[in-house]
Amino acid sequence: MTRAFIFPGQGSQFISMGKDLAEAFPVAKETFQEVDDALSQNLTKIMFEGPDEDLNLTENTQPALMAMSMAVVNVLTQQGGVEFNKACAYVAGHSLGEYSALTAAGALELADTARILKLRGQAMQEAVPVGIGAMAAILGLDFEDVKSIAAQAAGEEVCQAANDNSSGQVVISGHKAAIEKAVALATERGAKRAITLPVSAPFHCTLMAPAAEKMAGVLADTNIRAPIVPVVSNVTAQAVNEPSEIRSLLVDQITGVVRWRESVLWIKDQGVTEMIELGAGKVLSGLVRRIDKDIASGSVGTPEQIEELIGKLS
């Protein structure tokens, strides 16, 4: 069975995430401490104890989810003896999860990734004043239909398809009034549900251009190596290996569509038959099942699940 490891994005966070890992595995505790040290912040306390409003701040959510994913990876490789590049043929992540994938594949250092994601979260939050932008999930319509609705709703404002998550699940992003208009249009056009999301900024649309500019500067100063496993880019929905291309695509990702559905199908076309989500929650493994039921999928984020995966890969 050919395998890919996949890494969750924003929305998968929950209070107490990683606490059981830190208690069960010394290397997980060390991973969280390394992230805390890199940020000069007790992020672990926020992850383990909350409050929700602190964990849900984008600048905390992004490094926290990455830390959780990397704790799982480090337990597998350092404590479980799993050879990462033999255990999987590809890695991919949803939005910030792409940074987790790159770190797991050795393209980025853990401390660098933590700092980058903190800055990324801050830049994305600051790009658009609170209350100006919005995002909404459109369920039951395909990507091209939603793109058409978004274009119609935009008028003089921004309204764009932002996440192509699975067949019948597309997220739109842009100015609040245009998003509300698109939600109404989608309902008229037969969407099963069209709901505004509780997010703090309109991610993955052209309103994020100021954040992309800041990230271009941050990433220009970051050492990126060739990954030991091909990383599938959100922007191209294909594997990328060249550090300069990785850097460029991470900048483009801020304003670009997260092409998750296409990424999963591209990975399947390369002969992958199983996708395992490493980190918090099981959002992506659920999306994989919706995209293609023939792909085996699962999630690994608890000590028991890690032990089971180590046994399977040994």
C-alpha positions in Angstrom: 0.0 0.0 0.0 1.4 3.4 -1.1 0.8 6.1 1.6 0.6 9.8 1.9 0.7 11.8 5.2 -1.6 14.8 5.3 -1.6 17.7 7.8 -4.6 19.7 9.1 -5.3 23.4 8.8 -7.2 26.0 10.8 -10.4 24.9 12.4 -9.0 21.6 13.7 -7.8 23.0 17.0 -9.3 22.2 20.4 -8.4 22.8 24.0 -6.2 20.1 25.5 -4.7 19.1 22.1 -1.3 17.5 22.6 -1.6 17.2 26.4 -1.9 13.4 26.3 1.0 13.2 23.9 3.2 15.3 26.2 2.3 13.0 29.1 2.9 9.8 27.2 6.0 10.6 25.1 9.1 12.7 26.2 9.8 13.6 22.5 6.3 15.2 22.2 7.0 17.3 25.3 10.3 18.3 23.8 8.6 19.3 20.6 6.2 21.6 22.3 9.0 23.1 24.4 11.0 23.8 21.3 8.1 25.7 19.8 7.6 27.6 23.1 11.2 28.6 23.1 11.2 29.7 19.4 8.2 32.0 20.1 9.3 33.1 23.6 5.7 32.3 24.5 4.0 29.6 26.6 1.9 28.4 23.6 1.7 24.9 25.2 -0.3 26.3 28.1 -2.8 27.8 25.7 -3.0 24.5 23.8 -3.5 22.4 26.9 -5.6 24.8 29.0 -7.1 27.5 26.8 -9.0 29.8 27.0 -10.7 29.2 23.6 -10.4 32.9 22.6 -6.6 32.7 23.0 -6.2 29.4 21.1 -8.5 30.7 18.3 -6.4 33.8 17.7 -4.9 33.1 14.2 -1.4 33.9 15.4 -1.7 31.2 18.1 -3.8 28.7 16.1 -1.3 28.3 13.3 1.9 27.4 15.2 -0.2 25.4 17.7 -1.6 23.1 15.0 1.8 22.7 13.4 3.3 21.9 16.8 0.7 19.2 17.4 1.3 17.6 14.0 5.1 17.7 14.5 4.8 16.1 17.9 3.1 13.2 16.2 5.7 13.1 13.5 8.6 13.2 16.0 7.2 10.5 18.2 6.8 8.3 15.1 10.3 8.9 13.8 12.4 9.5 17.0 10.6 7.2 19.4 9.0 4.8 17.1 11.9 4.4 14.7 9.7 5.1 11.6 11.8 6.1 8.6 9.6 9.0 7.3 10.7 8.9 3.7 10.0 5.1 3.5 6.7 5.4 5.4 5.1 7.7 2.8 5.5 8.7 -0.9 4.0 12.2 -0.5 3.0 14.7 2.1 0.4 17.5 1.8 -1.3 19.9 4.2 -4.3 22.3 4.1 -3.2 25.9 4.1 -1.0 26.2 7.3 -0.8 22.4 7.2 1.4 22.8 4.2 4.0 24.2 6.5 3.6 21.2 8.8 4.1 19.0 5.7 7.3 20.9 4.7 8.7 20.6 8.3 7.9 16.9 8.5 9.7 16.4 5.2 12.8 18.3 6.4 12.4 21.3 4.2 12.0 23.6 7.2 13.3 23.6 10.8 10.7 23.3 13.5 11.7 26.6 15.3 11.7 28.5 11.9 8.3 27.2 11.1 6.9 28.2 14.5 8.1 31.8 14.0 7.0 31.9 10.4 3.4 30.8 11.3 3.2 33.2 14.1 4.1 36.0 11.7 1.8 34.6 9.0 -1.1 34.6 11.5 -0.4 38.2 12.5 0.0 39.3 8.8 -3.2 37.7 7.8 -5.1 39.2 10.7 -3.7 42.7 10.1 -4.3 42.6 6.3 -8.1 43.4 6.6 -9.7 45.3 9.5 -12.1 43.2 11.6 -15.6 43.3 10.3 -14.7 44.2 6.7 -14.2 40.6 5.4 -15.9 37.3 5.8 -15.9 33.7 4.6 -18.7 31.2 4.0 -19.0 27.5 3.3 -21.2 26.5 0.3 -22.3 22.9 0.5 -23.9 20.9 -2.3 -22.6 22.8 -5.3 -19.5 22.1 -7.3 -16.4 24.3 -7.6 -17.3 25.9 -11.0 -20.8 26.7 -9.9 -19.5 28.4 -6.7 -16.9 30.3 -8.7 -19.7 31.7 -10.9 -21.8 32.7 -7.9 -18.9 34.4 -6.3 -18.1 36.4 -9.5 -21.7 37.4 -9.7 -21.9 38.5 -6.1 -18.6 40.5 -6.2 -19.6 43.5 -8.2 -17.1 46.2 -7.2 -16.0 44.2 -4.2 -13.9 41.0 -3.7 -15.7 37.6 -3.5 -13.7 34.5 -4.5 -13.7 30.8 -4.2 -11.0 30.2 -1.5 -11.0 26.5 -0.6 -12.0 23.7 -3.0 -12.3 21.2 -0.1 -14.2 18.3 -1.7 -17.0 17.6 -4.1 -19.8 19.8 -2.9 -17.8 21.7 -0.2 -16.4 25.0 -1.3 -15.4 28.0 0.8 -15.7 31.6 -0.4 -13.8 34.6 0.9 -14.0 38.4 0.4 -15.8 41.5 1.5 -18.6 40.9 4.0 -21.5 42.3 2.0 -20.4 40.4 -1.2 -20.1 37.1 0.8 -23.6 37.6 2.2 -24.9 38.2 -1.3 -23.2 35.0 -2.5 -24.7 33.0 0.4 -28.2 34.2 -0.7 -27.4 33.4 -4.4 -26.0 30.0 -3.5 -29.2 29.1 -1.6 -31.3 30.2 -4.6 -29.2 28.0 -6.9 -29.8 24.9 -4.8 -27.0 24.7 -2.3 -27.8 22.3 0.5 -26.4 24.8 3.0 -24.6 28.2 2.7 -23.3 29.4 6.0 -21.0 32.3 7.1 -18.0 31.0 9.0 -16.8 32.3 12.4 -13.4 33.4 11.1 -11.4 36.6 12.0 -10.3 37.5 8.4 -11.0 36.6 4.8 -8.3 34.1 4.0 -7.1 32.9 0.6 -8.4 35.8 -1.5 -6.9 39.0 -3.0 -7.7 41.0 0.2 -4.8 39.1 1.7 -2.3 40.8 -0.7 -0.7 42.9 2.2 -0.1 39.6 4.1 1.5 38.0 1.0 3.9 40.9 0.7 5.0 40.6 4.3 5.4 36.8 4.0 7.5 37.3 0.8 10.0 39.2 3.0 9.8 36.6 5.9 10.3 33.6 3.5 13.1 35.3 1.6 15.2 35.2 4.9 14.2 31.6 5.7 16.4 28.6 4.9 14.4 26.1 2.8 15.9 22.8 1.9 14.7 20.2 -0.7 12.2 17.9 1.1 13.0 14.3 1.6 9.5 13.4 0.5 7.7 15.4 -2.3 5.3 18.0 -0.9 2.1 18.7 -2.8 1.4 22.4 -3.1 -2.0 23.9 -2.3 -1.5 26.3 -5.3 -0.6 23.9 -8.0 -2.1 20.6 -6.7 1.1 18.9 -7.7 4.4 17.9 -6.0 7.1 20.5 -5.5 10.7 19.8 -4.6 12.8 22.9 -5.5 13.3 25.2 -2.5 13.0 28.4 -4.6 9.6 27.2 -6.0 8.5 26.1 -2.5 9.2 29.7 -1.3 7.4 31.3 -4.2 4.3 29.0 -3.9 4.0 29.7 -0.1 3.7 33.4 -0.9 1.1 32.7 -3.6 -0.8 30.4 -1.2 -1.8 33.4 0.9 -4.0 34.9 -1.8 -4.6 31.7 -3.8 -7.2 28.9 -3.8 -6.5 25.9 -1.6 -6.9 23.2 -4.2 -7.4 20.4 -1.7 -9.8 18.2 -3.8 -7.5 18.4 -6.8 -4.4 17.6 -4.6 -6.0 14.5 -3.2 -7.0 13.3 -6.7 -3.5 14.1 -8.0 -1.9 12.1 -5.2 -4.2 9.2 -5.9 -3.2 9.3 -9.6 0.4 8.8 -8.5 -0.6 5.4 -7.1 -1.3 6.3 -3.5 -4.0 4.2 -1.9 -3.9 5.4 1.7 -3.9 8.9 3.3 -3.2 9.3 7.0 -3.8 12.6 8.8 -1.2 13.4 11.4 -2.2 15.9 14.1 -5.4 17.4 15.5 -8.8 16.2 14.6 -10.0 14.3 11.5 -11.2 17.0 9.1 -8.9 16.1 6.2 -9.4 12.3 6.5 -13.1 13.0 6.3 -12.7 15.2 3.2 -10.5 12.4 1.6 -13.4 10.0 2.1 -15.8 12.4 0.4 -13.4 13.1 -2.5 -12.8 9.4 -3.3 -14.1 6.5 -1.3 -11.5 4.2 -2.8 -8.7 5.9 -0.9 -8.2 4.4 2.6 -8.0 7.2 5.2 -7.5 7.7 8.9 -6.3 10.1 11.5 -3.5 9.8 14.1 -3.4 12.2 17.0 -3.6 10.2 20.3 -1.0 8.0 22.0 -3.1 4.9 21.2 -3.3 5.9 17.5 0.4 6.6 17.3 1.3 3.3 18.9 -1.0 1.5 16.4 0.6 3.3 13.5 4.1 2.5 14.7 3.1 -1.2 14.9 1.7 -1.1 11.4 4.8 0.6 9.9 7.3 -1.6 11.8 
